[in-house]
Amino acid sequence: LLPLLGTKDEVPKGPPHTNGAGPGGPHAEPSTEHEHGIRGSMTLAEVEEATGVPAVHLLEKLGLPQDTPPNSRLGPLRRQHGFAMEDVRRIVEEYKAR
């Protein structure tokens, strides 16, 4: 029978092990797509808290119903209403720039 793991002198092939810090390692430059840390897993209320942009402003600019609950997550809203996460980030940037 052949050994399953090979010899101890072999160098493993394949992608290097990562520490979970994401692409580029723990010291990589932050990605612009994660500006302000806005992610699809965040709720409207969490975006408001993190950025200072009122949830009602996001609803208006994204064309969402005004009665959308503040505990609604961006990811499901994005899929249901067809906007992109970049739209949310752009709205936040424009609001902060005024």
WORAPE-V664217 format. One record per pair of residues at least 6 apart in sequence whose C-alpha atoms are under 8 Angstrom apart, sorted by the first residue. I is the first residue (numbers start at 0). J is the second residue. If there is no record, write none. Layout:
# WORAPE-V664217
<<I/J> <I/J>>
This chain:
# WORAPE-V664217
<<17/24> <18/24> <32/85> <32/88> <34/88> <35/49> <35/50> <35/88> <36/49> <37/46> <37/88> <38/73> <38/74> <38/84> <39/72> <39/73> <39/74> <39/75> <39/77> <39/84> <40/72> <40/73> <40/74> <41/72> <41/73> <41/74> <42/69> <42/70> <42/71> <42/72> <42/73> <43/54> <43/57> <43/69> <43/70> <43/71> <43/72> <43/73> <44/54> <44/69> <44/70> <46/52> <46/54> <47/53> <47/54> <50/91> <52/91> <52/94> <52/95> <54/69> <55/65> <57/87> <57/90> <58/64> <58/65> <58/67> <59/65> <60/90> <61/82> <61/86> <61/87> <63/80> <73/84> <77/83> <77/84>>
